[in-house]
Amino acid sequence: MSSPGGTQHGPRFAVVGNPENRRVRLFTAAVRAARLPGPRIVAWRDVLRDGGAEFGADETVRLDSPGEDAEVDRALRGVGVPTRVEGGARWYGRFTAAVRSLRGGVRLDDPDELAVLFDKRRCHRLLDRAGVPVPASPTSGGAVPVRGWEDVRALMGGHGMARVFVKPAHGSSASGVLAVERAGPGRIRATTSVELSPDGLLHNSLRLRRYTDEREIAAIVDTLAPDGLHVERWLPKASLHARTADLRVVVVAGRATHAVVRTSRSPLTNLHLGGARGDLAAAVEAAGDRWARALEICERAAACFPRTLCVGVDLLPAVGWRRFAVGEVNAFGDLLPGLTGLPGSGAEGQDTYGAQVAASIGDGPLRTRQHHRSRNTYEAA
């Protein structure tokens, strides 16, 4: 078993992550910039191999993404090729079990809340019940099973949805997501990063493709369905400089501290899929007096997870920037290198990691908004 290091004076951080990952490096830099000892790094590969890890009562423990490591990915998904899309249900079960195998320490990420954050169906229902605006979804909560393409088609017809997003319930980084729309009588098209190989396997190609053959779309959905699927209405989004736009808003200790505009010529705005950072000042100007409402919605979404210090909220602005809905809440949505805090956020001049360190140690304006550990309604999500 992994065990805590020796005693040292002052606040002590520990990070469970992939040691070579830039996320861990950026958080370590933020801790050292606060003139604190560098965090103890506990590798996910060791947690999975040893069946857990142990932390001292004085250690503040941050969990970071287990992604971008082939060995860890194999252990979690049981798929030998990293580009394969399948294995989400296995990943979810093994990851949540690994999180629960961690013992001791002061945790910045709550195991029960992480289990909801990594199930889009449960997360959608929790947000909806809390009055957070979200796209309509017939699969909210997971009561309606999606066994394949025929179920997706039936849900679209039964709920009057001509355009939907079909998302792996436990996916991230838009892997396996399809933007599906009726393209005319009897015609369907889908935009996705999934590459359907001749042998029927699915690969995440990091390049968007458009499928117009319904048989191919059905093959993709049917292959993804055993891992669980979430279907939600595809809302028409606002534009910025003739490109589709949405926002990633980071909420730390209850306050919206950082925001980035993501723009694209496709329905998927993820930066690693060809999206680009947009002009935040232009977005704020377009929203006008509704900008404060946009940030408040993100804070309400984060408040559904009171024992998790930081989340990244994907905020969908409607056409004209008049209304907003929450597309997703991401447990590891803080990787925005070089981005400093919003004016008036209490995190001015800090990146997302610096803001989390400050909130964790009660240093600076964010200390009055530190996350609390009272129970919430996520158990019923």
C-alpha positions as CSV (number, residue, x, y, z in Angstrom):
1,M,0.0,0.0,0.0
2,S,1.1,3.6,-0.6
3,S,1.7,5.4,2.7
4,P,2.1,9.1,3.6
5,G,5.5,10.6,3.9
6,G,7.2,11.9,7.0
7,T,5.9,14.8,9.0
8,Q,6.7,18.3,7.9
9,H,5.6,21.8,9.1
10,G,2.9,23.8,7.4
11,P,0.1,22.8,5.1
12,R,0.8,19.6,3.2
13,F,-0.8,18.7,-0.2
14,A,-1.0,15.3,-1.8
15,V,-2.1,14.7,-5.4
16,V,-3.4,11.4,-6.9
17,G,-2.6,11.6,-10.6
18,N,-0.3,10.6,-13.3
19,P,3.1,12.0,-12.3
20,E,4.2,12.9,-15.8
21,N,1.0,14.7,-16.7
22,R,0.9,18.4,-17.1
23,R,-2.0,18.7,-14.8
24,V,0.1,17.4,-11.9
25,R,3.0,19.7,-13.0
26,L,0.8,22.8,-13.1
27,F,-0.8,22.1,-9.7
28,T,2.7,21.4,-8.2
29,A,3.9,24.8,-9.6
30,A,0.9,26.5,-8.0
31,V,1.6,24.9,-4.6
32,R,5.2,26.0,-4.7
33,A,4.3,29.5,-5.9
34,A,2.3,29.7,-2.6
35,R,5.6,29.1,-0.8
36,L,4.5,25.7,0.3
37,P,6.3,22.3,0.1
38,G,5.6,20.5,-3.2
39,P,2.8,18.0,-3.0
40,R,3.4,14.3,-2.5
41,I,2.5,12.6,-5.7
42,V,0.6,9.3,-5.6
43,A,0.4,7.6,-9.0
44,W,-2.9,6.2,-10.2
45,R,-1.0,3.2,-11.5
46,D,0.1,2.5,-7.9
47,V,-3.4,3.0,-6.5
48,L,-4.8,0.5,-8.9
49,R,-2.0,-2.0,-8.4
50,D,-1.9,-1.8,-4.6
51,G,-5.6,-1.6,-4.0
52,G,-5.6,1.8,-2.5
53,A,-3.5,4.5,-0.8
54,E,-3.3,6.1,2.6
55,F,-3.0,9.7,3.6
56,G,-2.1,11.5,6.8
57,A,-4.7,13.4,8.7
58,D,-2.8,16.6,7.9
59,E,-2.7,16.0,4.2
60,T,-5.0,17.9,1.8
61,V,-5.7,15.4,-1.0
62,R,-6.5,16.5,-4.6
63,L,-7.5,13.9,-7.2
64,D,-6.5,14.6,-10.7
65,S,-7.5,13.0,-14.0
66,P,-6.3,9.5,-14.7
67,G,-6.3,10.2,-18.4
68,E,-3.4,10.5,-20.9
69,D,-1.6,7.4,-19.5
70,A,-1.8,4.2,-21.6
71,E,-1.1,1.9,-18.6
72,V,-3.7,3.5,-16.4
73,D,-6.2,3.5,-19.3
74,R,-5.7,-0.2,-19.9
75,A,-6.2,-1.0,-16.2
76,L,-9.4,1.1,-16.1
77,R,-11.1,0.3,-19.4
78,G,-9.6,-3.1,-20.2
79,V,-9.0,-2.1,-23.8
80,G,-5.6,-2.6,-25.2
81,V,-5.7,0.2,-27.8
82,P,-5.9,3.7,-26.2
83,T,-7.8,5.1,-29.2
84,R,-10.7,2.7,-28.7
85,V,-13.9,4.4,-27.6
86,E,-15.5,1.4,-25.8
87,G,-15.1,0.4,-22.2
88,G,-16.8,3.4,-20.5
89,A,-18.9,1.3,-18.0
90,R,-15.8,-0.7,-17.0
91,W,-13.8,2.5,-16.6
92,Y,-16.5,4.0,-14.4
93,G,-16.8,1.0,-12.1
94,R,-13.0,0.7,-11.7
95,F,-12.4,4.4,-11.3
96,T,-15.0,5.0,-8.7
97,A,-13.8,1.9,-6.8
98,A,-10.3,3.3,-6.9
99,V,-11.5,6.6,-5.6
100,R,-13.2,4.8,-2.7
101,S,-10.0,2.9,-2.0
102,L,-8.2,6.1,-0.9
103,R,-8.1,6.4,2.9
104,G,-7.5,9.4,5.2
105,G,-6.6,13.0,4.5
106,V,-8.7,16.1,3.9
107,R,-10.3,15.5,0.6
108,L,-10.9,18.2,-2.1
109,D,-13.0,15.7,-4.2
110,D,-15.9,13.8,-2.7
111,P,-16.2,10.1,-3.8
112,D,-20.0,10.1,-3.9
113,E,-20.1,13.4,-5.9
114,L,-17.5,12.1,-8.3
115,A,-19.7,9.1,-9.0
116,V,-22.5,11.4,-10.0
117,L,-20.2,13.7,-12.0
118,F,-19.0,10.8,-14.1
119,D,-22.6,9.6,-14.9
120,K,-24.2,12.1,-17.2
121,R,-27.6,10.7,-16.6
122,R,-27.4,11.1,-12.8
123,C,-25.7,14.5,-13.1
124,H,-28.5,15.7,-15.4
125,R,-31.2,14.7,-13.0
126,L,-29.5,16.3,-10.1
127,L,-29.0,19.6,-11.9
128,D,-32.6,19.5,-13.2
129,R,-34.0,18.8,-9.7
130,A,-32.0,21.7,-8.3
131,G,-33.6,24.1,-10.8
132,V,-30.4,24.5,-12.9
133,P,-31.4,25.0,-16.6
134,V,-30.3,22.0,-18.7
135,P,-31.2,20.6,-22.1
136,A,-34.3,18.4,-22.0
137,S,-33.4,14.7,-21.8
138,P,-35.5,11.6,-21.9
139,T,-32.7,9.6,-20.3
140,S,-32.2,11.9,-17.3
141,G,-31.6,9.8,-14.2
142,G,-31.0,6.6,-16.2
143,A,-34.5,5.2,-15.9
144,V,-35.0,5.0,-19.7
145,P,-32.5,2.5,-21.2
146,V,-30.9,3.1,-24.6
147,R,-30.2,-0.3,-26.0
148,G,-29.2,0.9,-29.5
149,W,-30.0,3.1,-32.4
150,E,-33.6,2.1,-32.6
151,D,-34.1,3.4,-29.1
152,V,-32.5,6.7,-30.0
153,R,-34.7,7.0,-33.0
154,A,-37.8,6.3,-31.0
155,L,-36.8,8.8,-28.3
156,M,-36.2,11.5,-30.9
157,G,-39.6,10.9,-32.5
158,G,-41.5,10.4,-29.2
159,H,-40.1,13.6,-27.7
160,G,-40.2,15.8,-30.8
161,M,-36.5,16.2,-31.0
162,A,-35.1,16.6,-34.5
163,R,-31.6,17.2,-33.2
164,V,-30.0,15.5,-30.2
165,F,-26.6,14.8,-28.7
166,V,-26.0,11.1,-28.0
167,K,-23.3,10.9,-25.3
168,P,-21.6,7.9,-23.6
169,A,-22.9,8.1,-20.0
170,H,-19.4,7.8,-18.6
171,G,-17.4,9.6,-21.3
172,S,-15.2,12.6,-21.3
173,S,-13.5,15.0,-23.7
174,A,-16.4,14.4,-26.2
175,S,-15.1,10.9,-26.8
176,G,-17.9,8.9,-28.5
177,V,-20.3,11.9,-28.6
178,L,-22.5,12.1,-31.7
179,A,-24.4,15.2,-32.7
180,V,-27.4,13.7,-34.5
181,E,-29.9,15.5,-36.7
182,R,-32.7,14.8,-39.2
183,A,-31.4,16.1,-42.5
184,G,-34.7,15.8,-44.4
185,P,-37.4,13.1,-44.9
186,G,-35.9,9.8,-44.0
187,R,-32.4,11.2,-43.8
188,I,-30.1,11.3,-40.7
189,R,-26.6,12.7,-40.3
190,A,-24.2,12.6,-37.4
191,T,-21.1,14.6,-36.5
192,T,-18.6,12.9,-34.2
193,S,-14.9,12.2,-33.7
194,V,-15.6,8.4,-33.8
195,E,-13.9,6.6,-36.6
196,L,-15.8,3.4,-37.5
197,S,-13.1,0.9,-38.7
198,P,-13.9,-1.8,-41.4
199,D,-13.9,-4.4,-38.6
200,G,-16.6,-2.6,-36.7
201,L,-14.3,-1.2,-33.9
202,L,-14.7,2.4,-32.8
203,H,-11.7,4.7,-32.5
204,N,-11.5,8.3,-31.2
205,S,-9.7,9.9,-34.1
206,L,-9.5,13.5,-32.7
207,R,-10.8,14.6,-36.1
208,L,-14.5,15.3,-36.7
209,R,-16.3,13.2,-39.2
210,R,-19.8,13.5,-40.7
211,Y,-21.8,10.3,-41.3
212,T,-24.8,10.4,-43.5
213,D,-25.3,6.6,-43.9
214,E,-27.8,5.6,-41.2
215,R,-26.4,2.1,-41.2
216,E,-23.0,3.5,-40.1
217,I,-24.6,5.7,-37.5
218,A,-26.6,2.8,-36.2
219,A,-23.4,0.6,-36.0
220,I,-21.7,3.3,-33.9
221,V,-24.6,3.8,-31.5
222,D,-25.3,0.0,-31.2
223,T,-21.6,-0.5,-30.2
224,L,-21.6,2.3,-27.6
225,A,-25.0,1.4,-26.1
226,P,-23.8,-1.5,-23.7
227,D,-21.7,1.1,-21.9
228,G,-24.7,3.3,-21.3
229,L,-25.9,6.3,-23.3
230,H,-27.4,9.7,-22.5
231,V,-29.6,11.5,-25.0
232,E,-30.4,15.2,-24.7
233,R,-31.9,17.9,-26.9
234,W,-29.4,19.7,-29.1
235,L,-30.0,23.4,-28.3
236,P,-29.2,26.0,-30.9
237,K,-26.2,27.9,-29.5
238,A,-25.1,31.5,-29.8
239,S,-22.5,32.5,-32.3
240,L,-19.4,34.7,-32.0
241,H,-17.7,36.0,-35.1
242,A,-19.7,33.6,-37.2
243,R,-18.7,30.6,-35.2
244,T,-20.7,28.5,-32.8
245,A,-19.8,29.4,-29.2
246,D,-20.1,28.0,-25.7
247,L,-18.2,28.5,-22.5
248,R,-16.2,26.5,-20.0
249,V,-16.5,28.2,-16.6
250,V,-14.4,27.0,-13.7
251,V,-16.0,27.3,-10.3
252,V,-13.7,27.2,-7.3
253,A,-15.0,27.1,-3.7
254,G,-18.4,28.2,-4.9
255,R,-17.3,31.1,-7.0
256,A,-17.0,31.4,-10.8
257,T,-13.3,32.3,-11.1
258,H,-12.2,31.6,-14.7
259,A,-14.0,31.4,-18.1
260,V,-13.0,30.6,-21.6
261,V,-15.1,30.9,-24.8
262,R,-14.8,27.9,-27.1
263,T,-15.8,28.5,-30.8
264,S,-16.1,26.1,-33.7
265,R,-17.7,25.7,-37.1
266,S,-19.0,22.3,-36.0
267,P,-21.5,21.3,-33.2
268,L,-18.6,20.2,-31.0
269,T,-16.5,23.0,-29.6
270,N,-13.9,21.0,-27.6
271,L,-10.5,22.6,-28.1
272,H,-8.8,19.3,-28.9
273,L,-11.3,18.7,-31.7
274,G,-10.4,21.8,-33.6
275,G,-12.3,24.3,-31.5
276,A,-10.5,27.6,-30.7
277,R,-10.5,30.0,-27.8
278,G,-12.8,32.9,-28.6
279,D,-12.9,36.5,-27.4
280,L,-14.2,36.5,-23.9
281,A,-14.7,40.3,-23.9
282,A,-16.9,40.0,-26.9
283,A,-18.9,37.3,-25.3
284,V,-19.4,39.4,-22.1
285,E,-20.4,42.3,-24.3
286,A,-22.9,40.1,-26.2
287,A,-24.4,38.9,-23.0
288,G,-24.6,42.4,-21.5
289,D,-26.4,42.5,-18.2
290,R,-27.1,38.8,-18.6
291,W,-23.4,37.9,-18.0
292,A,-23.9,38.0,-14.2
293,R,-26.8,35.6,-14.7
294,A,-24.6,33.2,-16.7
295,L,-22.0,33.0,-13.9
296,E,-24.7,32.6,-11.3
297,I,-26.1,29.6,-13.2
298,C,-22.6,28.0,-13.1
299,E,-22.3,28.6,-9.4
300,R,-25.7,27.0,-8.9
301,A,-24.5,24.0,-10.8
302,A,-21.4,23.7,-8.7
303,A,-23.4,24.1,-5.5
304,C,-25.0,20.7,-6.3
305,F,-21.5,19.3,-5.5
306,P,-20.7,21.1,-2.2
307,R,-17.9,18.7,-1.1
308,T,-15.9,19.1,-4.4
309,L,-13.7,22.1,-4.4
310,C,-13.5,22.7,-8.2
311,V,-15.6,21.8,-11.2
312,G,-15.7,23.0,-14.8
313,V,-19.1,23.9,-16.1
314,D,-19.9,23.7,-19.8
315,L,-22.4,26.6,-20.3
316,L,-24.5,26.7,-23.5
317,P,-25.6,30.2,-24.5
318,A,-28.8,30.3,-26.6
319,V,-29.0,32.2,-29.8
320,G,-28.6,35.9,-29.0
321,W,-27.0,35.3,-25.7
322,R,-30.3,35.8,-23.9
323,R,-30.5,32.5,-22.1
324,F,-28.1,29.8,-20.8
325,A,-28.2,26.2,-20.0
326,V,-25.6,23.8,-18.4
327,G,-24.5,21.1,-20.8
328,E,-22.2,19.3,-18.4
329,V,-20.3,19.6,-15.1
330,N,-16.8,18.3,-15.3
331,A,-14.8,17.0,-12.3
332,F,-11.5,17.6,-14.0
333,G,-12.5,20.7,-16.0
334,D,-9.8,23.0,-14.8
335,L,-7.0,22.5,-17.5
336,L,-6.9,26.0,-18.9
337,P,-3.2,26.9,-19.0
338,G,-2.3,30.5,-18.9
339,L,-5.8,31.7,-18.1
340,T,-6.1,34.1,-15.1
341,G,-9.1,34.8,-13.0
342,L,-12.2,36.9,-13.9
343,P,-12.4,40.5,-12.6
344,G,-14.1,40.5,-9.2
345,S,-13.7,36.8,-8.8
346,G,-11.1,36.9,-6.1
347,A,-8.8,35.0,-8.3
348,E,-7.4,37.8,-10.4
349,G,-3.8,37.1,-11.5
350,Q,-4.1,33.4,-10.6
351,D,-4.5,30.4,-12.9
352,T,-7.1,27.8,-12.0
353,Y,-4.6,25.8,-9.9
354,G,-3.5,28.9,-8.0
355,A,-7.1,29.7,-7.2
356,Q,-7.6,26.2,-5.8
357,V,-4.5,26.3,-3.7
358,A,-5.6,29.7,-2.3
359,A,-9.1,28.4,-1.5
360,S,-7.7,25.2,0.1
361,I,-5.5,27.1,2.6
362,G,-7.9,29.9,3.2
363,D,-5.6,32.5,1.7
364,G,-7.1,35.6,0.0
365,P,-10.6,36.6,-1.0
366,L,-11.7,33.0,-1.9
367,R,-11.4,31.9,1.7
368,T,-14.9,33.3,2.4
369,R,-16.4,31.0,-0.3
370,Q,-14.6,27.8,0.7
371,H,-16.6,24.7,-0.2
372,H,-18.4,23.1,2.7
373,R,-19.0,19.5,3.6
374,S,-22.7,19.5,4.4
375,R,-24.7,16.7,2.8
376,N,-26.7,17.4,-0.4
377,T,-29.3,15.6,-2.4
378,Y,-26.8,13.8,-4.7
379,E,-27.5,10.5,-3.0
380,A,-30.9,10.4,-4.8
381,A,-29.5,11.5,-8.2
